[in-house]
Amino acid sequence: MMKKLAFIIVFLCLSPVRSYAIIDAVGGNFKGSPDNLEQNISDGAKALIKDAFSDIPQNELRDYHTHIIGLDKDKGAYVNPEMLTWSNPIKRLKTSVYLSGADIDNIKNGSNEYIERLVSLIRSIDNHGKFHILAFDHHYNKDGSINYKKSEFYTSNEYIFELTEKYPDIFIPIISVHPYRKDALQELEKWAEKGAKLVKWLPNAHGINPSDEDITEYYQLMKKYDMTLLTHVGEEQAVEADEEQSLGNPLLFRKPLDMGVRVVMAHCASLGKDKDLDNPRQIRTSFDLFMRMMDNPKYEGLLFGEISAITQVNRIPTPLLTLLKRTDLHHRLLNGSDYPLPSINAVIHTRSLVKHKMITQKERKYLNLIYKYNPLLFDYVLKRTLKHPETGLGFSPSVFVGIDNKMRDKKLPVFSTKNDYVVVLHGIARSKSHMEPVEEHLAKEGYDVINIDYPSTDYDLKQLVEILNYDMRSTLVEDKPVHFVGYSMGGILLRAYLDKYRPNNLGRVVQLASPNNGSEVADFVKNRYLYKKIYGPAGQELTTNNHQTLKLLGKVSYELGVVAGNSTIDPISSYIIDGDDDGKVSIESTKLDGMKDHIVVPASHMFFPSNEEVHEQVSHFLKHGKFIRK
């Protein structure tokens, strides 16, 4: 792609139009600084930005692919001199486009201008989270010597760590250590000891064969320090790599994966073709080979995809459409911008995304306006706005948080069968396994059951609503009724969710031992350190007379059945609670205005999900809208 752009620029530069204006039109076609965005964009663009961040917890946004380009050897970051001389016009023009995209005016001060611009772009974004900045090692020959001719640019590990120490609120370091260098193991271990957790490769440009037996010790050392390999896969066009494109074949990474090394494949191999190593006579798209790897169950938890560059005009539509549709893989996808590439105007054609019905014409207008002031924000909002034209689903919010964030601890199925859905939610400090007896019972009754895991102790109720909302959007197809069953705090979360995001196909709702009017036990322990530590922000919202929580829950305007318990195995908690209770929640606290039916069963709070009478009452209410009176 960049080669084609360079030829176009050469042609255009022969015209009487000022060459710098042409380069800026192709490169950084900006209108103002990021600080001016708020007062210069429309209300529609502001709403698009707000929606893009609505389900991302504060400070949890992550970008795993941010390049640091330097023009100063003294800083340990520079580009190949060939990229800066007009004796090689194609490379020089390509560099000019990159410099324009990075908004660099003075090459002599280029390193400082690059960082100042990047920091400005990030800090002008509310809830910007952190950006993983990339070191980039030299190209090494197999004998351990540096091949300077094939090293288009270099960014040292020292420089990356220096920037991280200077800007700890926005940067996280990713080192780059070429496995063929003579001191590879020592260098890898040195930075691992300093806290580096990710290693960047670009095999096509670095000349690395990922399946090389000679780098077994390198992988072993990565495994020892629990390091993750972030690697380019597929064809490489931004950096010179024509002679060794075959080294980007996704299948070559079976070696580190089989050794237990976690691998993140940048761009999801969304460009190029490779030899099918399982069927050597066949050539397949690199993306098809990537998907084969992702669909191999033995690589679950080890292999991840990273979505930088997948919106570029030379990569759409197939990989992007496929990834949007495959919601079962979203917990294994990571966000990346590949900055400064999103700043290059000619790389992303929003018109093409409208053509393929992934965004609307109105959204395109808003996105283009955001680009004019902050291309980094544009890249993120674009990815949050994209929808599959058939399913209407976008990327899960879990794609945009850290690789170890608990929002990724779920793999949701996509249903579209004749049976009604039932969504089941566990309680606070529990997991989906606690609700498996309910799930199994309802499945036997013929429902499509979706037992959701959510990070109940990590966020407050308002944030959990947004997390649940995306799970619903990325899981359900509105072709049949959807019922809900929520246990304890799960029932409270359901009320908050339904008040804000009530689905058009809502069926019936059942709460199990949910403290609709708060818990006296929570009142008693809310200020205790251990309670705060275990139950988190949401635990503080389960107290009685909590007006903010009651406002969040809203009024009940749907068919709601409430099951309460009157058996306790916790005499201490029962002593605190007024009236009959289940050991955690009073019967009286479960009642609320607007409920259709209420029943008390002989069950204790902890064992509600495994109680057979509870199961019978749940299924009866879902079918008939009332409980069984014996």
N, C-alpha and C positions, 0 to 999 in steps of 0.2 A: 504493500500500500504506500509506504513512504517513498519508495522508488518512483512510483507513478506520480505522486505529488511533486517530487523534485523535478521530473520532466515537465509537468504542467507549469511549474514556477519558472523554469528556464524559458519556456515559450512565452509566458506572460511578461517576463522581464524584458523581452525584446520590444514590448509595446511602449508607447510614449508615457504611460502612467508611471508614477514614481514607484520604484521597485519595493521600497519599504511598505508602502500602502498595500501592495499586492501580497507581500509576505504576511502582513498583519491580517488581511482578509482571510487568508488560508490558515494562519496560525492563531494568534491571540486577538480575536475580534471583539475586544472589550469596549464597554461604554463608560465605566467608572470604577472606583475602588469598592471593595466589599463593604466598607463602612457606609457607603451611600445606598446600599441595596434597599433597606427598609423604607426610605422616603421616596424611592423611585420605581418601585414595582407595584403592580395592581393588587387589589384585594383578593382577586382570584389566585394570583401567584402566592400571596401570603397564606391563603387557605391551603394551598397545595403543600407548602413547606410545613405548616402546622400539622397536617394530616400525616406527613411522612415521619414525623417524630412522635406521634401520639402514643405509639405502643413500644417505644424504646425507653427503657428505664434510664434515669439521669446518669450521665457519665459512662454509660455502658456501650455506646457506639464504638465500633472498631473498623479501621481501614488497614488491611494487611498488605497493601501494595503501593507504597509511596516512595518514589525514587528521589534520591538526593544527588543532584548534579553540581559539580564544582568546576571552577576554572582557575584553580590556584594550587600548584603542586605543594606549596608550603603548608596548605591545609590538609593535604592527603586526599585531594579529590580533583581530578582533571579529566579533560577529554583528549583524545589522540590529536596531535598537531595537524594531521591530515583533514580533520573535521573543521579546521579553522582557516584553511588556506583556500584562496580562490583558484589555485592551480588545480584543485579537484572540485569543480563547480557543483557537482551533484551532492557530494558530502557536505560542502559548505552551505549550500542552500537548505539541505535537510537540517543542519545545525541551526540555521537562521529561523526556520519554522519552530524548532524546539525553544529557542531563545525568546521568540515572540510569544509562544504559549506560556512560558514562564514569566513573561513580562520583564525581561532583562533588557535594559537600554545600553548599559556600559559593560562591555565584555571584561574590561580590566577590573571591574568591581562586581563581576558576575556572581561569584560565590555568595557574597553578602546579599546581593539583590535577590537571588533565588530563595535564600532562607527567609529573608524579610517578607517576601511576597507570600511564601507558603504559610508562615506563621500568621500573617494577617488574614489569609483566607480561612484558616482553621479557627482562629479566635473570634472571628466575626460570626461564627455559627453558634447559635444557642445549643446547648447539649451536644457539643462537638465530640465528646469522648476522646479517644486517643488514636494516633496514627502510627503504624509500624513503618519506620524508615529503613531503607535498604542500603546496606553496603554492597559493593560489587567488585569482586576480585578480578585480577588480570586473567587473560587467557594463558594457560600453561601448556607446554608441550609435555608429552608423556615422560620425558627424561627429567622433568622438574624445572626446566628453564622457562622464563617468561617469554611469550610471543607478543612483543609490543605491537607488531603490525596488525594482529588480529584483536588487540584490546582497544575497542573504540572509546571506552571510557573506564575510569577507575574511581571507586569511592572506598576509602579505607575503613576498617572497623574502628580505628581510633577516632576518626572524624565523626562517625555515627554515634559512638558513645559520648563524645564531647558534646554533640548537639542534644543528646538525651539528657545529659546532666544539666545543660543550660536551660532546656525547656521540658522539665519532667512532667508538667501538666498536660502536654499534648503528644509527646513522642515516646515510642518504645523501640529499642534497637533490634534490628535483624542483621546478623553478621553474614559475611560471605567468605568462605575458606575453600579454595580450589583443592580437591583431593589429590591432584597430581603434584602439588608443590612439595618440595623436599621436607618442609617443616609442617606439613598439613596436620598431623596428629598433635604436635605441640601447640600449634596455633589454635586448633579447635578446642583443646582442653583449656588453654589459657582463657579464652573468652567464655567458655562454659563455666569456669570457676568465677568469672566476673558477673555471672547471671544471665548470659545469653541463652535463649530458649529456642530460637529459630535460626535456620541457616538458609541463605538464598543461593540458588544455582540458576544459570541459564545454559543448559548443556549445549544447545546449538551454537551459541556464541563463545562459550567457555571451552568447548572441545572436550566435554566430559561424557564418557559412556557410563550411564548409571548401572549397567549390568556387569561392569568390569570386576573380575574377581580380585584384582589388585587393590581395590578400595574396600575390601571386606572389613579390615580393621577400622577404617574410618566410620563405617556404619555401626560397628560394635561400640565405638566410643560415643557416637550419637545416642545409641540405645542406653548406654551406661548413664549418661547425663540427661536422659529423657528429653532430647532435643528433637525438634520437628523440622523436616526438610520442606521448604517452600521452593518449588521448582517450576520453571516454565515447561509446558508441554505443547506439542503441536508445532506448526510452522512459526518461525520468528521473522518478522519483517522490520521491526523498529531498529534493531541492531544487526549489523552485517553478520550473516550466518549461512550463506548459500552453500558453502562446501560441506557443512555438517548438519543439515536439517534433519537427517535421519536420527540424530541423537535426541530429538524431542519426542520420539515414539513413546506413548504412555506405557506400553507393555514392557519396556525396559526397566520400569520401576518395580517390577515384581520382586526383584532381588532385595532391596531394602525393606519392602513391605513384608516379605516372608521372614525377614530377620526381626520383625517387630518394630521397625522404625516408622513413626507416623509421617505421612507424606501429604502435603497440600499441593495439588496440581493447579497452577495459575492458569487463568483464562479457560479452564475446563477443556483445554485442547480444542478450542472452537474454530481453529483455522488450520488448513492444510490436510495432506494425506500421508499415510504411512503404510509400510509393509505390514500385513497381518502376520505376525510371527507365529501364530497358531496355524495359519494356512499360507505359507510363504509365497505361493504363486498369486495371491490376491492382494490388491491394494484397497484400503478402506480409508474413510475419513478419519482423521485423528480423533475427532469427537466420538465416533462410533466405538473406537478402541477405549477411549476414556470411560464411556458408559458401560462397556463390558466389564471394566475393572470395578466401577462403582456398584454394579449389580452382583458382583461376586460376594456372597455373604461372609466369606472369611476375612474380607477387608473392612467390614463394618467396624467403626471405631479407630481404624488406622488410616484409611484413605479419605481425603476431603477434596472438594473442588473449590476454586476461588474464582469469583465472577467478574474480575476486572476485565475490561476491554470487550466484553461480550455484546455490548450495545453498538460497537463500531460498525460502520456501514459494510465493511468487507467481511464481517462475521455473521451477520443476520441473514435469514431469519431462523434457520433450523435449530441451531444449538440453543438460542434464547427461548424459542417456543417450547422446546423439549424440557428445558429446566424449569420454566414456569409451570408446565403441566405436571412435572414429576414432584409433587409436594411431599412424597415419601422420602425424597432425598434432601429436602431443605435443611434438615438438622445437620447435614454434612457439607453444606455450602458456606463459604466465608465471603465477606465483602472485601473488595479492593477497588481502588480508583485507577491505579497505574499512572498516577500523576507524574509528569505534566500532560499526559496524552489527552485527558478530558478537556484541557484548555485549548487544544488545537481544533479550530472550528471545522476544518474539513474532515475530521475523523468520524464524528458522530452526526448522522443526518436524521434529525427528528422527523423530517418528512417521510423517510422510509418507515419509521416506526408507526406513523399514522397509516401509511399504505397497508401495512400488515396488521392493522387494527389492534396494536398493543397499547397505543395511547390515542386520545381524541385530538381533534384539531384545536379545540380550546386548550387542552392540556399542553399541546405543543407550543402554543403562543405563550403560555405562562412559563414553561421551561426555558424557552429561548430568552425570555426576559431575565430569568434568574442567571443564566449563563453569562449575560453581559456584565454582571457585577461579581459573581462568584462561581467560577466553573467547577470548583470542588464541591460546592453545595449542589450545583446543577447535577453532577454525576450521581450523588446520593439520592436526591429527590426523584430523578428520572427512574432509578432502579426501584424505588418504592411506589412509583406511579404505574409502572408497567403492569398490564393485565393480559392473561391469555385470552384470545378472542372467543374461544369456545366455553371455557370454564369460568371466565371472569375473575380468576384467582391470580394474585401476585406473589412475590417472594415473601416468605414468612419473616416476621421480625427476628427470628432466631438467626437468620443469615447475617444480620448486621451487628451481632454482639460477638464477644470473644469465643475462642474455640473451646474453652473450658467452662463457659457460662451455663448455668443450670437450665436456661431456656432451651438448650439443645437436648436435654434429657428426655426426649420424646420422639417417637416415630409414628405419626398419625396415618391411619389408612384413609383412603378415599372411597366412599360408598356411593352406589347408585343402583340399588336393587328395589324390589317391590315392597319389602318390609319397612315399617316405620323405624326411624332412628330413635335411640335413647342415649343421651349424653350423660355420663356418670362422673361426678366430681367427689374426690376424697376430702377429708377435713384437714385442719391445720396440723403441720408437723407429721403428716402421713404421706403415703404414696399410693399410686394406683393399685398396688398389690393388696392394700387393705380393702379395696372395693371389688376385688375379684369374685367373691361369693355372689354379690349382687349382679355383677356382669354375667356370670355363668347362668344364674337363674333366669335373667331376662333373655339371654340368648336362646335358652331352651324354650322360652315362650314365643320365639320367632322374631324377636327384634334384632336389628343391626345395632349392636352396642358399641359405643365409643367411650372407653374408660380413659380419661385424660389425666396425665401427670402435669402438675403445675407447681412452680416454686413458691409454695404457700408461706414460707417463713422468710423469704428474701425481699419481698416488696409489700407495699400497702395495698389496700383493697382497690383503690383507684387504678393503680398500675396493673394489678392482677386482672382487672376487667379488660384492659387493652390486650393483655397476653391471651386471655380466653377468647376475646373477639377474633383475633387472628386465627386461632386454632379452629374456630367455627367456620370462618371464611375459607380456610384452606382445606377443610375436611368435608363439609357438607355441600350437597347439590340440592337446590330447592325444588325437588321433584316429589316430595312426600313429607308427611308431618315429622317434626322433631320434638321429642319429649325430653325432660331433664329430671335427673335425680341427684340431689346434693345432700351429702352427709355433713352434719355439724357446720363448720365454717363454709364448707362447699355449698350449702344451701343459702348462706348469706351472700356469698359471691354470685350465685345464680340470680338472686334478686337484683343486685347491683348491675349485673350484666344485662338482664332483661329490661331494666329500666332505661338503659341507654341504647342497647342494640337488639331489641326484640325482633326476632326473625318473622318474616311474613308467614312462614309455615309452622309457627309454634303450635305444639300440641298441649299436653298437660305437664304439670310440674309437681314433683314430690320433694318435700324436705324431710330429712331424717335427723331428729334431735338437734335442730338448728336453733341457736339462741337469738331469736328475732328481736327480743327486747334486751339483749345483752346477758352476760354471765356474771353472777355474784362472785364466782371463783376468780374470774379475771379481775374484778374489782379488788379482791383481796391481795392478789399477787402481782398486779400490774407494775409496781415499782421495784420489784425484786430483780436483782441482776440476772439470776439464772433464768427467770421467766422471759425477760427481754432477750436474752441470748438465744434461747431455744425457739421462742415463738415469733420473734422478729416484729417488724412494724405492724403487720396485720393483727397480731396478738393484742396490741394496745387499743385496737379499734373494736374489740369484742366486749367492752365494758358496758354496764347499764347506763342509761341516760346519756348516751353518746350522741349528741345532736348532729354532729358532722356525719357519723355513720348512718343514722336514720335518714338524713337528707340524701345521701348517696344511694340508699336502697329504694327510695320512692314508694309509690303506692302499688298495691297488687291489683292488676286488671286482667288477670288470666286465671285459668282453672288451677288452683293450688291446693294440694292436699298435704297436711302436716302430720307426721307421726312423732309422738313423744314417748318417752320411757318412764317407768316408775320403779325400776329395779336398780339397786346400787350395790357396788362392791367397794365403794370409797366412802367410808363413814366420816372421814375428816372433811371432805368436800361437802358431803350432804349436811353436815352440821352448820356449815357456813350458809347454805342455801335455805331460803324460806320455802316451806311447803314441800310437796312431793317432787321428787327429781330422779334423774338417772345416774347421779353421781357427779355430774358436771353441769347440767342444765336443768332448771326447774320446768315443770310442765307448763306453768303459767307463762314463762318466758318464750315458749315456742309458739304461743298463739298470737295472731295479728289480724287486723281488720282486712277484709277482702278474701280471706281463705275460704275455699268451698267446703272443705271437710277437715276434721281434726279427730285423731284417735290416739288413745294411750295403750301401749302394749307392755307386757312384762319383759323389758329388755334394759340392760345397763348400757351406758353411753359407749364404752369401748367396743362392745360386742354387737352393736346394731347391725353392721354390715353382714355378719354371719348368722343373724337370727332368722329362722325360717318363717316365723309369723310376720316379721318385717317384710320378707320377700313376697309373701302372699298379698299383703296389704298394698305394696307398691304396684305389683302387676294388676291387681284388681282396680286400683284407682286409675292407672293408665288406660285401662280398657273401658271402664264404666264411669269414671268421674266421681266415684265415691268409694269409701272403705267398706269392708265386710263387718257387719254387726252380728256377733255370735250370741 
